[in-house]
Amino acid sequence: MRLIPPFRRTAALGTAVVAAVVAAPTVTVAHAAPGAPGTRPSFCGHDNRNTPFARYLCAETGDLLDVRIGDVHPTQPSLGYDEVYYKLGRYTLGKDAVNKKFDDWCEADGRGEAASAAPGARLDDPSSFTCELPVGAETAESIAPMKTVVIGPGGEPFLTDGHHTLTSFFETPDGGADLHVRLRVLANYSTLTRKDFWDRMRENKWVYLRGPEGAPVKVNKLPTGVGLANFENDEYRSLLYFGRDIGYEQNGLPFQEFYWGSWVRDARPVDLAAWNRDDLGSYLATVEDLTRKMTGLPRDAVVDSGFTAAGLGALEQWNGGKAATKGEFDKLGKPYADAKPGKLAYALEYKRTHGLG
């Protein structure tokens, strides 16, 4: 595995993470000569004082790039707030032997789960916890779940996956904008004009431009940073998150849950009038109703934007063929009083604790 020189972390972190490159075949980004149609000269390796994101200009496709999360530019207008509340509940109210936030950070950094955490360990002090794999020992399996980024004009990093995770890191008490994590680079388009950059992002379906109620969103109206205050709340997106591995499985398609959410909103496969977002029983029943409808769709049924049920990862059997008292659905419904609460319970407990209901 080829390693590239580490980028400098902020003083708050006091440590550097080496950016590695995925061993899989990569696409070389050609830097056109000055004046070529639709491109600008590359500033990689040159002093560019007017570019606040100069540290990212040299990133290549496949690099595992050390990024300050306050630098990333979102490519979607909304989040499922309840997914973030689950993560924050797990981080602040959790019952895990090793706090789940360290697992999430290690996974996002391409290094498996957390191996250990010292008493008082903090996300903003990577020396206080360890991951299963050291930097440089990443595997194809450990890299696969990493969040992704595209380098845009001026070197600005545009996040294409991981908005909920990075927002959770931003919102947790030992996180914030200065927290660093590595992201896998999908492409470097820093030499494109802004118009051509967004054209390319649309072509690759690396941007999602619909609001929670389906209204189109212009690229200049996208949030400029992560953090709950920067996003609208998409309740359909939350509902889909909790149905993961019950009605569908993630398949790597960017914005997969948003396409399903559009189906919920527009096709109205279930009646959401009785859905109480602050009650565990009601929320769980709504997830069950929806996910059973998902798995009942013909595999070739078009769900949204030309994507079929199969293309959006619909499972052939509800809950993986298990009864409601088994599998992922059973885990989801565990109350907060349980030794291992479910995701819904953590989300609701966090909302209750912080008066967010």
ZADREN-308789 format. One record per residue (C-alpha): residue number from 1; residue in three letters; chain; x, y, z. Coordinates in Angstrom, 2 decimals, m for minus. Example, Ala and Ser with C-alpha at 12.3 -4.5 7.8 and 13.67 -1.06 7.14 Angstrom:
BEGIN
1 / ALA / A / 12.30 / m4.50 / 7.80
2 / SER / A / 13.67 / m1.06 / 7.14
end
This chain:
BEGIN
1 / MET / A / 0.00 / 0.00 / 0.00
2 / ARG / A / 1.46 / 3.34 / m1.06
3 / LEU / A / 1.66 / 6.02 / 1.59
4 / ILE / A / 1.62 / 9.75 / 0.95
5 / PRO / A / 3.11 / 12.38 / 3.26
6 / PRO / A / 0.89 / 13.29 / 6.23
7 / PHE / A / m0.94 / 16.58 / 6.27
8 / ARG / A / m0.40 / 18.75 / 9.34
9 / ARG / A / m3.05 / 18.51 / 12.02
10 / THR / A / m4.09 / 21.47 / 14.15
11 / ALA / A / m2.32 / 22.05 / 17.45
12 / ALA / A / m5.44 / 20.94 / 19.29
13 / LEU / A / m4.92 / 17.42 / 18.04
14 / GLY / A / m1.16 / 17.37 / 18.49
15 / THR / A / m0.77 / 14.38 / 16.21
16 / ALA / A / m0.63 / 13.68 / 12.50
17 / VAL / A / m2.46 / 11.01 / 10.55
18 / VAL / A / m0.73 / 9.64 / 7.49
19 / ALA / A / m2.92 / 9.64 / 4.39
20 / ALA / A / m2.80 / 6.28 / 2.64
21 / VAL / A / m3.92 / 5.18 / m0.77
22 / VAL / A / m6.31 / 2.35 / m1.58
23 / ALA / A / m4.51 / m0.41 / m3.44
24 / ALA / A / m7.38 / m0.75 / m5.92
25 / PRO / A / m7.01 / 0.75 / m9.42
26 / THR / A / m7.39 / 4.51 / m9.37
27 / VAL / A / m8.31 / 7.14 / m11.90
28 / THR / A / m5.54 / 9.64 / m12.51
29 / VAL / A / m6.78 / 13.23 / m12.49
30 / ALA / A / m5.24 / 15.08 / m15.42
31 / HIS / A / m4.40 / 18.71 / m14.74
32 / ALA / A / m5.00 / 20.56 / m18.00
33 / ALA / A / m2.79 / 23.36 / m19.16
34 / PRO / A / m3.81 / 26.95 / m18.35
35 / GLY / A / m6.50 / 28.11 / m20.71
36 / ALA / A / m7.90 / 24.68 / m21.58
37 / PRO / A / m11.70 / 24.88 / m21.94
38 / GLY / A / m13.52 / 24.34 / m18.64
39 / THR / A / m10.37 / 23.99 / m16.56
40 / ARG / A / m7.97 / 26.05 / m14.53
41 / PRO / A / m4.30 / 25.42 / m13.82
42 / SER / A / m3.51 / 23.09 / m10.95
43 / PHE / A / m2.05 / 24.77 / m7.87
44 / CYS / A / m0.87 / 21.45 / m6.45
45 / GLY / A / 2.63 / 21.94 / m5.10
46 / HIS / A / 2.50 / 25.70 / m5.50
47 / ASP / A / 1.94 / 28.52 / m3.04
48 / ASN / A / m1.69 / 29.61 / m3.37
49 / ARG / A / m2.32 / 32.14 / m0.62
50 / ASN / A / m5.90 / 32.82 / m1.71
51 / THR / A / m6.98 / 29.21 / m1.25
52 / PRO / A / m7.91 / 28.30 / 2.34
53 / PHE / A / m8.09 / 24.63 / 1.30
54 / ALA / A / m4.61 / 24.46 / m0.25
55 / ARG / A / m3.72 / 21.46 / 1.94
56 / TYR / A / m6.18 / 19.33 / m0.07
57 / LEU / A / m5.16 / 20.39 / m3.58
58 / CYS / A / m2.76 / 17.48 / m4.14
59 / ALA / A / m5.17 / 14.73 / m3.05
60 / GLU / A / m5.54 / 11.96 / m5.60
61 / THR / A / m8.32 / 9.48 / m6.29
62 / GLY / A / m8.11 / 6.71 / m3.69
63 / ASP / A / m6.15 / 8.71 / m1.11
64 / LEU / A / m7.16 / 8.42 / 2.54
65 / LEU / A / m7.10 / 12.12 / 3.22
66 / ASP / A / m6.76 / 13.69 / 6.68
67 / VAL / A / m9.53 / 16.32 / 6.80
68 / ARG / A / m10.60 / 18.87 / 9.40
69 / ILE / A / m14.35 / 18.22 / 9.57
70 / GLY / A / m15.09 / 21.94 / 9.73
71 / ASP / A / m13.68 / 22.22 / 6.20
72 / VAL / A / m16.04 / 19.83 / 4.44
73 / HIS / A / m18.83 / 21.15 / 2.24
74 / PRO / A / m22.05 / 19.04 / 2.32
75 / THR / A / m23.69 / 17.78 / m0.87
76 / GLN / A / m27.19 / 17.33 / 0.57
77 / PRO / A / m29.57 / 19.88 / 2.12
78 / SER / A / m31.00 / 17.80 / 4.95
79 / LEU / A / m30.35 / 15.13 / 7.55
80 / GLY / A / m32.50 / 12.66 / 9.43
81 / TYR / A / m32.14 / 14.35 / 12.81
82 / ASP / A / m33.21 / 11.22 / 14.68
83 / GLU / A / m30.23 / 9.31 / 13.28
84 / VAL / A / m27.91 / 11.98 / 14.69
85 / TYR / A / m29.83 / 11.90 / 17.99
86 / TYR / A / m29.28 / 8.14 / 18.14
87 / LYS / A / m25.55 / 8.58 / 17.68
88 / LEU / A / m25.35 / 11.39 / 20.24
89 / GLY / A / m27.45 / 9.35 / 22.65
90 / ARG / A / m25.11 / 6.40 / 22.21
91 / TYR / A / m22.07 / 8.66 / 22.74
92 / THR / A / m23.37 / 10.48 / 25.82
93 / LEU / A / m25.83 / 8.03 / 27.41
94 / GLY / A / m24.35 / 4.76 / 26.20
95 / LYS / A / m23.80 / 1.55 / 28.11
96 / ASP / A / m20.91 / 0.18 / 26.01
97 / ALA / A / m17.67 / m1.00 / 27.59
98 / VAL / A / m15.83 / 1.19 / 25.06
99 / ASN / A / m17.80 / 4.25 / 23.98
100 / LYS / A / m19.34 / 3.77 / 20.52
101 / LYS / A / m17.96 / 7.11 / 19.37
102 / PHE / A / m14.45 / 5.61 / 19.27
103 / ASP / A / m15.73 / 2.67 / 17.21
104 / ASP / A / m17.38 / 5.11 / 14.80
105 / TRP / A / m14.26 / 7.26 / 14.52
106 / CYS / A / m11.96 / 4.27 / 13.94
107 / GLU / A / m14.32 / 2.86 / 11.31
108 / ALA / A / m14.57 / 6.24 / 9.58
109 / ASP / A / m10.76 / 6.49 / 9.64
110 / GLY / A / m10.43 / 3.13 / 7.86
111 / ARG / A / m9.05 / 1.22 / 10.85
112 / GLY / A / m11.78 / m1.10 / 12.08
113 / GLU / A / m13.27 / m0.81 / 15.56
114 / ALA / A / m11.80 / 0.78 / 18.66
115 / ALA / A / m9.37 / m1.51 / 20.48
116 / SER / A / m9.03 / 0.43 / 23.74
117 / ALA / A / m9.80 / 3.77 / 25.34
118 / ALA / A / m8.09 / 5.28 / 28.37
119 / PRO / A / m10.17 / 6.71 / 31.23
120 / GLY / A / m11.27 / 10.15 / 30.14
121 / ALA / A / m10.46 / 9.39 / 26.48
122 / ARG / A / m11.63 / 12.03 / 24.01
123 / LEU / A / m12.22 / 12.10 / 20.27
124 / ASP / A / m10.14 / 15.25 / 19.97
125 / ASP / A / m7.16 / 13.45 / 21.55
126 / PRO / A / m6.40 / 10.41 / 19.34
127 / SER / A / m3.55 / 9.43 / 21.66
128 / SER / A / m6.17 / 8.57 / 24.32
129 / PHE / A / m7.64 / 5.63 / 22.38
130 / THR / A / m6.49 / 3.03 / 19.86
131 / CYS / A / m8.02 / 1.40 / 16.79
132 / GLU / A / m7.76 / m2.24 / 15.72
133 / LEU / A / m5.46 / m1.31 / 12.84
134 / PRO / A / m2.59 / 1.19 / 12.94
135 / VAL / A / m2.19 / 3.74 / 10.19
136 / GLY / A / m0.66 / 1.99 / 7.21
137 / ALA / A / m2.19 / m1.43 / 7.99
138 / GLU / A / m5.59 / m0.71 / 6.43
139 / THR / A / m7.28 / m3.46 / 4.43
140 / ALA / A / m9.83 / m3.44 / 1.64
141 / GLU / A / m12.42 / m4.50 / 4.23
142 / SER / A / m11.51 / m1.69 / 6.66
143 / ILE / A / m11.46 / 0.94 / 3.91
144 / ALA / A / m14.85 / m0.02 / 2.43
145 / PRO / A / m17.02 / 1.75 / 5.07
146 / MET / A / m15.00 / 4.97 / 5.03
147 / LYS / A / m16.80 / 8.20 / 4.24
148 / THR / A / m16.05 / 9.83 / 0.90
149 / VAL / A / m15.04 / 13.22 / m0.44
150 / VAL / A / m14.48 / 14.96 / m3.78
151 / ILE / A / m11.93 / 17.78 / m4.05
152 / GLY / A / m13.58 / 20.77 / m5.69
153 / PRO / A / m12.42 / 24.10 / m7.08
154 / GLY / A / m9.74 / 25.72 / m4.94
155 / GLY / A / m9.19 / 22.44 / m3.11
156 / GLU / A / m12.48 / 22.62 / m1.17
157 / PRO / A / m13.47 / 19.13 / 0.06
158 / PHE / A / m17.06 / 18.18 / m0.77
159 / LEU / A / m18.47 / 15.40 / 1.40
160 / THR / A / m20.41 / 12.81 / m0.62
161 / ASP / A / m21.10 / 10.31 / 2.17
162 / GLY / A / m20.93 / 10.61 / 5.95
163 / HIS / A / m23.01 / 13.71 / 6.67
164 / HIS / A / m24.70 / 12.11 / 9.69
165 / THR / A / m21.47 / 10.70 / 11.09
166 / LEU / A / m19.46 / 13.90 / 10.75
167 / THR / A / m22.34 / 15.97 / 12.12
168 / SER / A / m22.43 / 13.65 / 15.14
169 / PHE / A / m18.68 / 14.16 / 15.60
170 / PHE / A / m19.24 / 17.91 / 15.26
171 / GLU / A / m22.03 / 17.96 / 17.86
172 / THR / A / m20.51 / 15.67 / 20.51
173 / PRO / A / m18.82 / 17.51 / 23.43
174 / ASP / A / m15.31 / 16.24 / 22.60
175 / GLY / A / m15.70 / 16.82 / 18.86
176 / GLY / A / m16.26 / 20.07 / 17.03
177 / ALA / A / m15.11 / 21.69 / 13.80
178 / ASP / A / m11.40 / 21.15 / 14.53
179 / LEU / A / m11.73 / 17.37 / 14.85
180 / HIS / A / m9.86 / 15.45 / 12.15
181 / VAL / A / m10.71 / 12.17 / 10.43
182 / ARG / A / m9.61 / 10.62 / 7.17
183 / LEU / A / m11.94 / 10.48 / 4.16
184 / ARG / A / m11.53 / 8.42 / 1.01
185 / VAL / A / m11.07 / 10.60 / m2.09
186 / LEU / A / m13.39 / 9.76 / m4.98
187 / ALA / A / m11.96 / 12.33 / m7.38
188 / ASN / A / m10.00 / 15.58 / m7.59
189 / TYR / A / m11.87 / 18.17 / m9.66
190 / SER / A / m9.98 / 21.17 / m8.33
191 / THR / A / m9.04 / 22.33 / m11.84
192 / LEU / A / m12.65 / 22.53 / m13.03
193 / THR / A / m14.65 / 25.73 / m13.07
194 / ARG / A / m17.40 / 25.79 / m10.48
195 / LYS / A / m20.08 / 25.27 / m13.14
196 / ASP / A / m18.29 / 22.28 / m14.65
197 / PHE / A / m17.60 / 20.92 / m11.20
198 / TRP / A / m21.30 / 20.82 / m10.35
199 / ASP / A / m22.15 / 19.39 / m13.77
200 / ARG / A / m19.71 / 16.55 / m13.07
201 / MET / A / m21.13 / 16.01 / m9.58
202 / ARG / A / m24.64 / 15.72 / m11.01
203 / GLU / A / m23.49 / 13.28 / m13.69
204 / ASN / A / m21.93 / 11.05 / m11.05
205 / LYS / A / m24.95 / 11.42 / m8.72
206 / TRP / A / m22.61 / 12.70 / m6.01
207 / VAL / A / m25.00 / 15.48 / m4.98
208 / TYR / A / m28.61 / 15.32 / m3.79
209 / LEU / A / m30.68 / 18.41 / m4.58
210 / ARG / A / m34.12 / 17.87 / m3.08
211 / GLY / A / m35.41 / 19.13 / 0.23
212 / PRO / A / m37.43 / 17.11 / 2.77
213 / GLU / A / m40.71 / 17.86 / 0.98
214 / GLY / A / m39.30 / 17.24 / m2.49
215 / ALA / A / m38.67 / 20.84 / m3.53
216 / PRO / A / m35.56 / 21.32 / m5.70
217 / VAL / A / m32.52 / 22.88 / m4.04
218 / LYS / A / m29.90 / 24.91 / m5.90
219 / VAL / A / m26.25 / 24.10 / m5.31
220 / ASN / A / m25.61 / 27.56 / m3.88
221 / LYS / A / m28.24 / 26.85 / m1.22
222 / LEU / A / m26.54 / 23.71 / 0.10
223 / PRO / A / m25.13 / 23.95 / 3.64
224 / THR / A / m21.53 / 25.13 / 3.76
225 / GLY / A / m20.58 / 22.97 / 6.74
226 / VAL / A / m21.68 / 20.07 / 8.93
227 / GLY / A / m23.61 / 20.52 / 12.18
228 / LEU / A / m27.33 / 20.15 / 12.84
229 / ALA / A / m28.02 / 23.88 / 12.58
230 / ASN / A / m26.91 / 23.85 / 8.94
231 / PHE / A / m29.38 / 21.20 / 7.74
232 / GLU / A / m33.12 / 20.80 / 7.43
233 / ASN / A / m34.69 / 17.84 / 9.21
234 / ASP / A / m35.91 / 15.06 / 6.90
235 / GLU / A / m38.14 / 12.79 / 8.97
236 / TYR / A / m38.51 / 10.30 / 6.12
237 / ARG / A / m34.74 / 9.91 / 6.07
238 / SER / A / m34.78 / 9.15 / 9.82
239 / LEU / A / m37.46 / 6.52 / 9.35
240 / LEU / A / m35.42 / 4.83 / 6.65
241 / TYR / A / m32.29 / 4.77 / 8.79
242 / PHE / A / m34.02 / 2.70 / 11.46
243 / GLY / A / m35.27 / 0.29 / 8.80
244 / ARG / A / m31.73 / m0.58 / 7.74
245 / ASP / A / m31.13 / m4.36 / 7.55
246 / ILE / A / m34.84 / m4.93 / 8.19
247 / GLY / A / m36.33 / m3.75 / 4.90
248 / TYR / A / m33.19 / m3.00 / 2.91
249 / GLU / A / m29.42 / m3.15 / 3.15
250 / GLN / A / m26.88 / m0.49 / 2.31
251 / ASN / A / m25.24 / m1.09 / m1.05
252 / GLY / A / m22.88 / 1.85 / m1.43
253 / LEU / A / m25.23 / 3.97 / m3.56
254 / PRO / A / m24.88 / 7.61 / m2.52
255 / PHE / A / m28.06 / 9.04 / m0.99
256 / GLN / A / m29.71 / 5.61 / m1.01
257 / GLU / A / m32.00 / 6.38 / 1.94
258 / PHE / A / m33.08 / 9.69 / 0.41
259 / TYR / A / m34.41 / 7.89 / m2.67
260 / TRP / A / m36.37 / 5.54 / m0.43
261 / GLY / A / m37.54 / 8.56 / 1.58
262 / SER / A / m38.88 / 10.20 / m1.57
263 / TRP / A / m40.89 / 7.04 / m2.21
264 / VAL / A / m42.34 / 7.19 / 1.30
265 / ARG / A / m43.28 / 10.84 / 0.79
266 / ASP / A / m44.61 / 10.65 / m2.75
267 / ALA / A / m46.01 / 7.12 / m3.14
268 / ARG / A / m47.40 / 7.02 / 0.43
269 / PRO / A / m47.00 / 3.25 / 0.87
270 / VAL / A / m47.90 / 3.61 / 4.56
271 / ASP / A / m50.15 / 5.94 / 6.54
272 / LEU / A / m47.93 / 8.09 / 8.75
273 / ALA / A / m50.79 / 9.98 / 10.43
274 / ALA / A / m50.45 / 7.95 / 13.66
275 / TRP / A / m46.65 / 8.01 / 13.72
276 / ASN / A / m45.60 / 9.44 / 17.09
277 / ARG / A / m41.91 / 10.30 / 16.76
278 / ASP / A / m41.47 / 10.46 / 20.54
279 / ASP / A / m42.98 / 7.10 / 21.42
280 / LEU / A / m40.98 / 3.88 / 21.09
281 / GLY / A / m43.96 / 1.63 / 20.34
282 / SER / A / m45.39 / 3.94 / 17.70
283 / TYR / A / m42.03 / 4.52 / 16.04
284 / LEU / A / m41.26 / 0.80 / 15.99
285 / ALA / A / m44.66 / m0.06 / 14.52
286 / THR / A / m44.16 / 2.51 / 11.77
287 / VAL / A / m40.74 / 1.09 / 10.93
288 / GLU / A / m42.25 / m2.40 / 10.75
289 / ASP / A / m45.13 / m1.30 / 8.53
290 / LEU / A / m42.81 / 0.51 / 6.14
291 / THR / A / m40.14 / m2.16 / 5.90
292 / ARG / A / m42.71 / m4.87 / 5.22
293 / LYS / A / m43.97 / m2.76 / 2.31
294 / MET / A / m40.39 / m2.40 / 1.04
295 / THR / A / m39.69 / m6.12 / 1.01
296 / GLY / A / m43.08 / m6.75 / m0.58
297 / LEU / A / m42.21 / m4.70 / m3.67
298 / PRO / A / m41.39 / m6.56 / m6.91
299 / ARG / A / m37.63 / m6.50 / m7.43
300 / ASP / A / m38.02 / m4.50 / m10.65
301 / ALA / A / m40.46 / m1.95 / m9.22
302 / VAL / A / m39.21 / 1.59 / m9.82
303 / VAL / A / m38.95 / 3.35 / m6.47
304 / ASP / A / m37.50 / 6.79 / m7.28
305 / SER / A / m35.27 / 8.52 / m9.86
306 / GLY / A / m35.20 / 5.39 / m12.02
307 / PHE / A / m33.86 / 3.18 / m9.23
308 / THR / A / m35.62 / m0.14 / m8.67
309 / ALA / A / m36.30 / m1.84 / m5.35
310 / ALA / A / m33.43 / m4.25 / m6.05
311 / GLY / A / m31.14 / m1.38 / m7.02
312 / LEU / A / m31.92 / 0.35 / m3.74
313 / GLY / A / m31.06 / m2.74 / m1.72
314 / ALA / A / m34.52 / m4.02 / m0.78
315 / LEU / A / m34.26 / m7.32 / 1.09
316 / GLU / A / m36.05 / m10.29 / m0.38
317 / GLN / A / m37.35 / m11.26 / 3.07
318 / TRP / A / m38.44 / m8.95 / 5.85
319 / ASN / A / m35.95 / m8.85 / 8.73
320 / GLY / A / m33.73 / m11.30 / 6.88
321 / GLY / A / m36.40 / m13.99 / 7.13
322 / LYS / A / m36.43 / m13.89 / 10.94
323 / ALA / A / m39.41 / m13.43 / 13.24
324 / ALA / A / m40.09 / m10.03 / 14.81
325 / THR / A / m38.63 / m11.34 / 18.08
326 / LYS / A / m35.32 / m12.07 / 16.39
327 / GLY / A / m32.72 / m10.31 / 14.26
328 / GLU / A / m32.35 / m6.61 / 13.58
329 / PHE / A / m35.96 / m5.74 / 14.28
330 / ASP / A / m35.75 / m7.25 / 17.75
331 / LYS / A / m32.53 / m5.31 / 18.44
332 / LEU / A / m34.11 / m2.08 / 17.22
333 / GLY / A / m37.00 / m2.36 / 19.68
334 / LYS / A / m34.98 / m2.85 / 22.89
335 / PRO / A / m35.94 / m0.14 / 25.44
336 / TYR / A / m33.43 / 2.17 / 27.08
337 / ALA / A / m33.74 / 0.21 / 30.36
338 / ASP / A / m32.28 / m2.83 / 28.60
339 / ALA / A / m28.59 / m3.63 / 29.03
340 / LYS / A / m28.22 / m3.12 / 25.28
341 / PRO / A / m30.81 / m0.52 / 24.22
342 / GLY / A / m31.85 / m0.30 / 20.60
343 / LYS / A / m31.14 / 2.60 / 18.28
344 / LEU / A / m34.64 / 4.01 / 18.64
345 / ALA / A / m34.41 / 3.98 / 22.42
346 / TYR / A / m31.14 / 5.93 / 22.36
347 / ALA / A / m32.59 / 8.51 / 19.97
348 / LEU / A / m35.73 / 8.99 / 22.07
349 / GLU / A / m33.80 / 9.11 / 25.35
350 / TYR / A / m31.44 / 11.73 / 23.95
351 / LYS / A / m34.40 / 13.83 / 22.77
352 / ARG / A / m36.12 / 13.45 / 26.12
353 / THR / A / m32.98 / 14.37 / 28.07
354 / HIS / A / m32.39 / 17.49 / 25.98
355 / GLY / A / m36.03 / 18.56 / 25.60
356 / LEU / A / m36.07 / 17.98 / 21.84
357 / GLY / A / m39.38 / 16.15 / 21.59
end
